[in-house]
Amino acid sequence: MRRSVSSLAILAAILFALSAPAAPRAASNSKLTPSRSFEFTYVVHVPALPAGSRAMRIWLPLPQTDAHQQIYDLKITTRVPYQIYSESQYGNRTAYFRIGAAHDREPFDIKLTFHARRYEYKVALPTGDPSSPNSFPPDVARYLEPDRLVPINGVIGDLSREQTAGITDPLAKARKIYEYVIRTMHYDHDGTGWGHGDAIFACSAHHGNCTDFHSLFIGMARAAGVPARFEIGFPLPLDQTEGKISGYHCWAEFYIQGTGWVPIDASEAWQMPAKHDYFFGALDANRVRFSRGRDLTLNPPQASEAVNFLVYPYAEVDGKPFTDLGHDFSFRDLNPIGSQAAAK
């Protein structure tokens, strides 16, 4: 016997569905793709506006949903008003703050929190030996151009030609450069000069952090006619389900015609030799991306020179870079069992 349903019951069901919190829209990943869900907290400590200054401006980078991560429940808590902007070149988003003479000059904090689900990013690499294409779409071709600290001529161009001599397959070129970077670089924070993503420094000093590893890779790839781009965010510890994060992490992608963008993480491969092959064509889920690109013009534009890369907040006081902001980062897994599986 078919049971009748009253119109009130139908209305109640509709109201309940409308009032329930919306689930985050799924990224283009299958349910079988390893993933990690977590809450991320990013706190900026803003000191008092310096005596005699007129205004401070702050750009706080914001993560955004893409094919490899979902961002939801993003909240910014602070006593200072702000606006959200996107810049046009790479699509990076920031929360923009302007503290003028009329504002309270006392120190304050900006607290950014969000939930995220990051997916493993793995690309099926092509087989065969295709030649490099004569041209790329405009949105890809721009990643053949140099950055201020990532030239494609001089010593970087010479080194690229030396390492890829006789190779026509773009994938094989990228692999040869990846192997060269890992073989000749050493991951450490010794001395000075590291951490700026200076490809010439990396080439001559043969050490540094992830920015240096990937700047050398990107410069050599571009010099070899393989588009390559820079991405930066934060790492999630493999052996913890919550805690502090000491600093940023970055990686790179290169472009193969007919395949698209292919990820690499040369510094992680150096530190985890067992995953050397894995990190050519794949990224694990233990990270979150905040921005893309180098030499950034923010929105609204900053008064000083282009920003090298954006993962920590950028600030200016009266049009000059201001570097006295403090910051803390932490995370908490939302499904510890799933995150442990993704970290394997």
C-alpha positions in Angstrom: 0.0 0.0 0.0 1.4 3.4 -0.9 1.5 5.7 2.1 0.3 9.3 1.7 2.6 12.1 2.8 1.1 15.3 4.1 2.0 18.7 2.6 3.2 19.8 6.1 5.7 16.9 6.1 7.0 17.8 2.7 7.3 21.4 3.7 9.2 20.4 6.9 11.6 18.3 4.9 12.3 21.1 2.5 12.9 23.6 5.3 15.3 21.2 7.1 17.3 20.7 3.8 17.5 24.4 3.3 18.6 25.1 6.9 21.3 22.4 7.0 24.9 23.5 6.4 26.0 23.1 2.9 28.5 20.4 2.3 31.7 21.5 0.5 31.6 21.0 -3.2 33.7 17.9 -4.1 36.9 18.5 -6.1 37.4 16.5 -9.3 38.8 13.5 -7.4 37.5 10.0 -7.0 36.6 8.7 -3.5 39.6 6.4 -3.8 42.0 9.3 -4.1 44.0 9.7 -0.8 43.1 12.8 1.0 43.5 14.7 4.3 40.9 16.8 6.0 42.1 19.4 8.6 41.5 22.7 10.3 44.2 25.3 9.7 44.8 28.4 11.9 46.9 31.3 10.8 47.5 34.2 13.2 49.2 37.4 12.4 50.5 39.6 15.2 50.4 43.3 14.1 52.4 45.7 16.2 51.4 49.2 17.0 51.6 51.7 14.1 55.0 53.2 14.4 55.2 56.7 15.8 55.0 59.4 13.1 53.7 57.1 10.5 50.5 57.7 8.6 49.2 54.3 7.4 49.9 50.6 7.4 48.7 48.3 4.7 48.6 44.5 5.1 47.9 41.8 2.4 47.0 38.4 4.0 47.2 35.5 1.5 44.1 33.3 1.4 43.8 29.7 0.2 41.2 28.8 -2.4 39.4 25.8 -3.7 41.0 24.2 -6.8 41.1 20.8 -8.4 43.3 19.4 -5.6 41.9 21.0 -2.5 38.6 22.2 -1.0 38.6 25.2 1.3 35.4 25.9 3.4 34.3 27.6 6.6 37.0 30.3 6.1 36.8 33.0 8.8 38.8 36.1 9.5 38.6 37.4 13.1 40.0 40.8 13.9 38.9 44.3 15.1 40.1 46.0 11.9 37.9 46.1 8.7 39.2 44.4 5.6 38.2 43.6 2.0 38.9 40.5 -0.1 40.6 41.0 -3.4 42.0 38.8 -6.2 45.0 39.8 -8.4 44.6 39.2 -12.1 47.9 37.6 -13.1 47.7 34.4 -11.1 44.3 34.6 -9.4 45.8 34.8 -5.9 43.4 36.0 -3.2 44.2 38.3 -0.2 42.4 39.9 2.7 43.5 43.6 2.5 43.7 45.8 5.6 44.5 49.5 5.8 45.2 51.0 9.2 45.3 54.8 9.1 45.9 57.6 11.5 42.3 57.6 12.5 42.4 54.0 13.7 43.5 52.8 17.1 47.3 52.4 17.0 47.5 49.6 19.6 48.7 46.2 18.6 46.2 43.7 17.4 45.9 40.2 15.9 44.4 38.8 12.7 43.1 35.3 13.0 42.4 33.2 9.9 40.8 29.8 10.2 39.5 27.4 7.6 38.7 23.8 7.0 40.4 22.1 4.1 40.4 18.8 2.3 43.6 18.2 0.3 43.7 15.4 -2.3 46.7 13.5 -3.6 47.7 15.1 -7.0 49.0 12.5 -9.3 49.3 12.6 -13.1 49.6 9.7 -15.5 52.8 10.5 -17.4 52.8 10.1 -21.2 54.9 7.5 -23.0 56.6 8.0 -26.3 59.0 10.7 -27.5 57.0 13.8 -28.6 59.0 16.8 -29.7 58.5 20.1 -28.0 55.6 22.1 -29.5 56.3 25.3 -31.4 53.9 27.3 -29.4 51.7 27.1 -26.2 48.4 28.7 -25.2 49.0 32.3 -23.8 48.2 31.2 -20.3 50.9 28.5 -20.5 53.5 30.4 -22.5 53.9 33.0 -19.8 55.6 30.3 -17.7 58.5 30.3 -20.2 59.4 33.8 -19.2 62.1 34.6 -16.5 61.4 35.9 -13.0 63.6 38.4 -11.2 65.4 35.7 -9.3 64.8 32.9 -11.9 66.7 33.8 -15.1 66.7 31.6 -18.1 69.9 32.8 -19.7 73.5 33.0 -18.5 74.6 30.3 -16.2 71.1 28.8 -15.8 70.6 28.6 -19.6 74.1 27.1 -20.1 73.4 24.5 -17.4 70.0 23.6 -18.9 71.4 23.1 -22.4 74.3 21.0 -21.0 71.9 18.8 -19.0 69.3 18.3 -21.8 71.7 18.1 -24.8 70.3 15.8 -27.4 66.9 15.4 -25.7 63.8 16.4 -27.6 61.1 14.9 -25.4 59.8 17.6 -22.9 59.1 15.0 -20.3 62.6 13.6 -20.6 64.0 17.1 -20.3 62.0 17.7 -17.1 63.1 14.4 -15.6 66.8 15.1 -16.4 66.5 18.5 -14.7 64.7 17.0 -11.7 67.5 14.4 -11.3 70.2 17.0 -11.6 68.6 19.2 -8.9 68.3 16.4 -6.5 71.7 15.0 -7.2 73.6 18.3 -6.9 71.5 20.2 -4.2 71.6 19.7 -0.4 68.6 20.6 1.7 69.7 22.8 4.7 69.4 26.2 6.3 73.1 26.9 6.6 74.6 30.3 6.2 72.9 33.1 4.3 71.4 33.6 0.9 69.1 30.6 1.0 65.3 30.8 1.1 64.8 33.6 -1.5 64.3 31.3 -4.4 67.4 32.6 -6.2 68.2 30.1 -9.0 71.7 31.5 -9.4 72.4 31.1 -5.7 71.1 27.5 -5.8 73.2 26.8 -8.9 76.4 28.0 -7.3 75.9 27.2 -3.5 74.2 23.8 -4.2 72.1 24.0 -1.0 69.1 25.8 0.4 65.4 25.1 1.1 62.4 24.2 -1.1 62.3 27.7 -2.8 65.9 27.2 -3.9 65.4 23.7 -5.2 62.4 24.6 -7.2 63.7 27.9 -8.5 66.6 26.0 -10.0 64.3 23.4 -11.5 61.9 26.1 -12.9 64.7 28.2 -14.4 66.4 25.2 -16.1 63.0 23.9 -17.3 62.0 27.2 -18.9 65.4 27.6 -20.5 64.8 24.1 -22.1 61.5 25.2 -23.5 59.4 23.5 -20.9 56.8 25.8 -19.1 57.2 25.6 -15.3 55.5 27.4 -12.4 55.9 27.9 -8.7 53.3 27.1 -6.0 53.6 27.7 -2.2 51.7 26.9 0.9 52.2 25.0 4.1 53.2 21.4 4.9 51.3 19.1 7.2 53.5 16.8 9.4 53.2 13.1 8.4 53.5 11.8 12.0 51.1 14.3 13.8 47.4 14.9 13.9 47.7 18.4 15.3 50.2 20.9 16.3 52.3 23.9 15.2 53.7 24.4 11.7 57.1 26.1 11.7 57.0 27.5 8.2 56.0 27.3 4.5 56.6 24.7 1.8 56.7 25.1 -2.0 56.7 22.9 -5.0 56.5 23.2 -8.8 54.6 22.1 -11.9 55.8 21.8 -15.5 53.6 21.6 -18.6 53.5 18.8 -21.2 51.4 19.3 -24.4 48.5 16.8 -24.4 48.9 16.0 -20.7 48.7 19.4 -19.0 50.4 20.4 -15.7 52.6 17.8 -14.0 53.6 18.3 -10.3 57.1 17.8 -8.8 58.5 18.2 -5.3 62.3 18.0 -5.6 63.0 19.0 -2.0 60.7 16.4 -0.6 62.3 13.8 -2.9 65.7 14.8 -1.6 64.5 14.4 2.0 62.6 11.2 1.4 64.7 9.1 -1.0 62.2 6.2 -0.9 59.7 8.6 -2.7 62.2 9.9 -5.2 60.2 8.6 -8.2 56.8 9.4 -6.6 57.5 13.1 -6.4 58.1 13.3 -10.1 54.4 13.5 -11.3 52.7 13.4 -7.9 52.2 15.4 -4.7 50.9 13.8 -1.5 47.9 15.2 0.4 50.1 16.5 3.3 50.0 20.2 2.2 47.8 23.2 1.5 48.4 25.7 -1.3 48.0 29.4 -0.7 49.4 31.1 -3.8 51.0 30.7 -7.2 53.7 32.6 -9.0 56.6 35.0 -8.4 57.2 38.8 -8.7 53.6 39.5 -7.7 51.7 42.7 -8.1 49.0 42.6 -5.4 45.5 44.0 -5.4 45.3 46.9 -4.5 48.9 47.3 -5.8 51.7 47.7 -3.3 53.9 50.8 -3.5 57.2 48.9 -3.4 58.7 46.4 -5.8 57.0 43.2 -6.9 56.6 40.7 -4.1 58.9 37.7 -4.4 56.3 35.1 -3.4 53.3 35.3 -1.1 52.7 32.9 1.8 53.4 35.1 4.8 51.5 38.4 5.1 53.0 41.3 3.2 52.9 44.8 4.8 53.9 48.4 4.0 54.1 51.4 6.2 53.8 54.7 4.3 54.7 52.9 1.1 57.8 51.0 2.4 58.0 47.3 3.2 57.3 46.6 6.8 58.8 43.3 8.2 57.9 43.4 11.9 54.7 41.4 11.7 54.6 38.2 13.7 52.8 35.0 12.7 51.9 31.5 14.0 50.5 28.5 12.1 48.8 25.4 13.4 46.6 22.6 12.2 44.2 19.9 13.6 43.2 16.9 11.6 39.5 16.5 11.2 39.7 12.7 10.5 42.9 11.4 12.0 42.4 7.9 10.7 42.1 9.1 7.1 45.0 11.5 7.5 47.3 8.7 8.7 46.3 6.6 5.7 47.0 9.5 3.3 50.5 10.0 4.9 51.7 6.5 4.1 
